[in-house]
């Protein structure tokens, strides 16, 4: 906040006190201009959330003589002009440099690639590039906000690719939600990329788009909302079961949410050997003896729920060893958790607000994880997708297989050593430098030292 105040140092202290009493944390106070009559003061402070932040300028103005001149949100300031840029990897200092990087020298390279296309990944950016493609139909917890509003999220994803795996990624926001148009658009841009990362495309459309692109393209296609989430969930579950002393081939799981993420998690857990998964969606427990189910719900019901549990989430939880939620906030009631098996595991992963407050779940469950960064055990896709694509690009892979996903999950789980593992630490930090390398090696098949 930029404030105009009387030329009285005591006023500045009064502002800091008022903000502190209102729950804000003052991190910096700078006097940017001073006269005999007034001061211009920049106050930087942290707030609990956006609503709290909006209230703090009013708090500052309760101090006599203080006028709030301007308010800036540091998150918005960070986004001004975008978060990524393109820069040249080669010097362009003189005509000689230009003649090699561009015309006429570049023509020799283009002619060589026309004769030998297999060298394109080696002699162009294709070998280290990923397209982050969205239609803006299922962005974070915001829903169908469109391609323009989705752009900051795709930029952020591209920045993460660069930061964690040194991959050059481009945000591609398509102004259509027609499946055929999306598939054709990606097919047309594919020659410039080594991989396609589908992002924030609503179910069930995302399933068809991914399947068709995997069929038509000779580069890997990976829907991170599905498979990135599934990898990290399986990694975290592997270690959670190590903590409670249970085997993955023996547990019962109640999985709430049968959309893109839930379906992919279910598929990977089945591939990992989980024998009993009860899928729950708005229609209740999915069971193969329910004739009212159609489409993806019916298909999931055939492959899950061997005990044919019917009813609601409360019914699915009875005797379950694990709850996994990728659904909606506050749908898991505290009193249901004690009906689960002993040493229960609860993964409340809905964003931005989980199915249950992790602290409340921790009163009854042995291990709790969420998507939040302010509690232990954050399930975050950034643990998976940078390493997955690093491995795919390094191996010049043309497809993504279930075996790769299982190996990636195992690699993440194993970065938590026995000496580190406990109920509050089942998943490594996103800043653990070993994770990307371990996942990349698992995907590409490289032997680790």
N, C-alpha and C positions, 0 to 999 in steps of 0.2 A: 504494500500500500504506500502510495506517495501522499504524505500529509503536509498541510500548512499549519504551523503552530506558532504561538507567541514565542518570542525570543527568551524563553525561560527553560533552562535545562530540566527543571522539575516536572514540566509537562511531559517530556519524553519518558521519564520514569513512570509517570502516572499512566501513560498509554500502555507501556509494557506490563504494568501491574494489572490493568483492566483486562488486557488480552489474556494474561495468565489465569486470572480468576474466571474467565469465560471458557477455559479449557484449551486455549491456544498455546502454542509454544513459540516464543519469539527467538529466532535464530540469528538475526542480524538487525542492527539499527545504524543507519548511515545518514549523517547530515550532509546533504548535497548542495545546499545554498544557505547563506546566512546574511541577514541585514540587522540593523539595530531594532527593527520592529518585528520581524518574523523569521522563522526557520522553515526550510523545506527538508523534510525528513523521509527517508525510505525505510519502511519497516517490513522485514521479511519474517513470516511466521508459518508454522505448520498447523493444519487443522485435521480433525478426525475424518471428515468426508466433505463432499461438495456443499451440502446444506450448512454444515458448521462453518465452512469457509465463507459462505455468503453472509453469515451473521456477524463476522468479526469487524468489518468496516463500521457497522453501526455501533459496535462496542467502543471502537476507538473514538468515535464522535461524541460519546457520552462524557469524555473529558473536556472540560471547559476550554474553549478557544481553539479546539482542534477541528480542522476541516479535511475530509478525505478528498484529495484532488483526483486520484486515479488508482484503480485496482487492477492488478495483473495476476493471472493464474500461471504459475511456473510450468505446469503441464502444457498449457496452450502455447506459452512462449517457446517451449522446446520444439513444438510442431511448426512454427512459422517458417515458411519456405520449404517444408518437407524435411524428412529425416535422412534421406539418402541422396547420393549424387553419383555421376559418372566421371571418372578421371582417367587420363591416359597412362598406360603402363610403360610407354616408350617415350624418349625425349623427342621433342619437335622443335629443335633449336635453329635449324637452318634449312636451306633448300635440299641438301643431301638427305636429311632426315625425312623431309616431306616426300621426297621421291621414292623412298622405300616404304614408308607407312601408307602413303596414298599413291596417286598416279605419278609416274608410270609403273613403278616397281610392283605395286599391289596386283597389277594385271597378271604378272607372271604367276603369282600365288593362286589367283582365281583360276587361271587356265590349268594349273597343276591339279587343283581340287576337282575341277570338272572331269579330269581324266582319272583321278583316283579319289573318289568321295570318302573312302574310309579314313583319309587323313584330315577330314574337316574338324573333328574334335581336337586334334593335336595342333593344328595351325590356326584355329579360331577360338573365340570365347565359348563356343558351344560346349567344349569339354569341361567347362567349369561354371555352367550357367543353368539356372532353374527359373521357370516361369511360375509365379505365384498367382493363380487364376481364381477369380471369384465372380459371382453375379450379384453379390450383396444381399442374398436372400436369407441368410442365417448367421448374422454377424455377432459373435460373442453372445451375450445375453440380451442383445438389442433387437434381434429379429430381422425382418425384411426391411432394411433401411436403404437399400439401393447401392449401386456401384460407386458413386461419388463419396458417400459417407463411409463406405468401406475402405476407401483408399488409405487413410492413416493406419488402419490395421494391417493392410498388405505391406505398406512401407515398413512398419515395425517388424513384420515377418522377414522381409528382405534384409533388414539391419541385423536380425538375429542370425540369419544364414551367414552373413559376412563375419560377424563377431565370433561365432562359435565354430564355424567350419571353413572360413575363408572361401565361401561360395558366393559368386555374383548372382544375385536374384533380382528379378524385375516384377513389380506389381502390375498385373494385368486385370483391370476391372471392366467387365463386359456389360454393355448396356442392353442386356436381354436376359430373360429367364426362360427362354424356349430351349428345350433340351437339344433339338437338332441344330439350332444356331450356335449354341455353346460348343457342341462337339465339333462342328465344322470350323468355328473360329480357332479353336485350339489346334486342330489338325493343320490349319493354314500357317500358324506361327511356329509350329513344332520344329521346322528345320533350323531355327536359330537357337535351340535350347537342348541341353543334355538331359533334362528331366522336367516333369510337370508336377507341381504341387497344387492340387485342388484345395480350395480353402473356403469355408463358410458358405457352402452351397446346401440348400435345404434338402432334407429327405422327403420323399423317396427319390427325387430327381437325381440326387448325387450318385445313387447306386448305378443307375443306367448310364450316366455320363462317364463314370469311371470305367465301367465294364466295356463300353464301346470304344473309349480311347485306348484302353489296354489292348483291345483287339486290333485297332487300326494303326497304332504308332509303334515305332521300333525303338522308343526311349521309355524309361520307366515312368509310370503314372502313379502318384501316391496321394490319397486323400487324407490329409493330416488329421482332420477332425475325427475320422474313423480310425485309421491305423496307428497314427502317432499316439492317440489316446490309449488305444488298446495295448500298445507296447509298454507304455509307462505303467498302466494299471497292472498288467501281468507282472512286471518287474517288482512293483511295490507289494503285490499280493504274495509273490514268491518269498519275499523277505518277511512279510507279516506272518506268514505261516511258519517260517523258521523261528520267529519269536515265540509263537504259541505252541510249537511242537506238533503241528498237523501236516499231513501230506496232501498235496494238491489233488491227488487221485482219489481222495476220500471225502472231500468237503462238499457241503451243500451251499449254494449261493443263491441269494435273492437279488436280482438285477433289475432296478427300476429305471425305465426309460428305454423304449424300443426304437429310437431314432437312429441316426447315422452312427453316433458314438456307441450307443448301447448294442447295436447289432454287431459292430466290429469287435467290441469287447467280448461279446458272447461267442463269436466265431473263433477268436483267438484262444479263449479259455477252453472251449471244446477241443481245439487242436492241442492244447497243452495237457489234456487229459482230465479236466474237471468232469465228473460223472453226472452231476445233478445241478442244473441251473433252472430256476423259475424266473422267467421274464415277466415283468409287470409293466403295463402301460395304462393309459386312461381307461381302457376297457376292462382292466383288472388283470388277473393272472392269465397268461397265454397257455392254453392247453389244447392238445390235438383232438380232444373229444368235444370241443366247442365249435359247433357248426356255424356260428355267426361270424367267425374270423375269416378275413379275406386278405389277399395280397401278402405283403411282407410279414404281417402278424401270423397268418396261417403257416407260412413257410418256417418261421421261427418256432412255432408251436410243435411242428413235426419233429424238430431236432432237439428240443429241450423238454423240461418238466416230465421226467419219466414217471413220477408218482401222480401225475395229473391233478396237481393242486389247483383248486378253483377258489375264486373270491378276490380279495383285495391284497394290498401290500402287507397288511397286518397278518393275513393268513400265510403269505409266502415266507414271512420272517420266522414263523414258529419252528424252532429246531434248526434254523439255518446257522451255519458257521460264519458266513460272510454276507454283509450287505454292501452292494455297490450301487450308487445313485448317480445317474447322469440325466437328471430330469428337471425338477422344479424345487424352489425353496420351501423349506418348512413342511415337508410332507411326511417326514419320519418322526413319529411321536416318541418321546423319551420312554414312556411306559411299555413300548413294544420291544425295546432292546433286551430287557431281562427275559423275554420269552425265547430268545435265540439260544443257541448252544453255549456251553461254557467257553470262556476265552474267545468271545465273539470279536470279529473284525468289522469295522464300519468305515467305508469309503464314501463320504458325502461330497460329491464332486461337482454339483451344480454351481455354475458361475453366473453372476458374482456372489450370489447368496446360496449357501449349501442347503441340503435337505434337512439338516439339523445343525445346530451350533456345535462345533467340534468339542468345546468344553463340556457341554451337556452330554454328548455321546460318551465322552471319556469317563463319566461317572459309572458307566456300566460295561463298556466295551474294553477289551484288553489292548487293542490297537485301533487308532483312529487316524484317518488321513482325509485331506480335503484339497480343494484347488487354491486355497488361500495362503498368502505368504506370511500372515501374522500368526500362524499356528505351525507346529511341527508337521513334517510329512506332507509337503506340498507336492501334489501330482501335477507336473508341468510338462507339456509336450516338448518344450525346448530341450529336455533330456534326450529326446529321440530323433526328431526330424533332421537336425544338422548332421548328426553322425550317419543316419540312414542315407541321406543324399550324398554325403562325402564318400561313403562306401560304394554307392551305386555309380557315381561318376568315375571314381578311381578304377572300378572294375569294368567300365564301359558296358554296364548291364543294360539289357533291353526290357526287363520286366522286374516286378517285385513279387516274391513268392511268400507263402505262409511260413516256410522254413526260415527265410530271412527274418521275418517278424519275430519268430520264436527265439532265434539266436540274438537278435537285438535286445529283447527283453532280458534274456539270460545275462548278456554283457552288462547291462545297467545294474541288474541285481548284484552281480559279483563285484562291482566297484565298492560295495559296502562290505568291508571285512568283518570277520567274526568278532574282532575286538571292538568294532564300532557299533555293531547291530544292537538295537534295543527298541522298545515300543515307541520311542520318540524319534527314532532315526532308522527308517526302513528304506529310504530312498536318498540318493546322493544329492548334494547341492547342485543347482544348475550351473554354478561357477567352478565345479570340479573339472579340471582340465583333462582328466583321464577319461571322462565319459564319452565325449565325441569320438576320441581315438578308438576306444574299446568298441563302440557301436559300429564305427566305420570298418574296423578290422573284421568284426563278426559278419557284416553284410558282404564285404568283398572277399572273404575267405582267407585273408592274410593271417599268417601265424604271428602271434604276439610274442615279444621277447620275454 
